[in-house]
Amino acid sequence: MDTNSLMEQILAKDNLNKAYLQVIRNKGAEGVDGMEYTELGEYLLKNGETIKEQLRTRKYNRNQ
């Protein structure tokens, strides 16, 4: 399996939007970073593209 292709499928806009909407519908529990689901939208607008690029290049660190 081509891992680059899989990563692009994971990071596809439709897939990420579905995941985001599911978190909002479920009123998702805060993660290890302590962020509440109500803060997620603004955070993703500000940092989403950077996070996706870090994931593509395998340089993502949740502690940043």
Secondary structure, DSSP 8 states (H G I E B T S, - for coil): --HHHHHHHHT-HHHHHHHHHHHHHHT----TT---HHHHHHHHHHHHHHHHHHHHTT---TT-
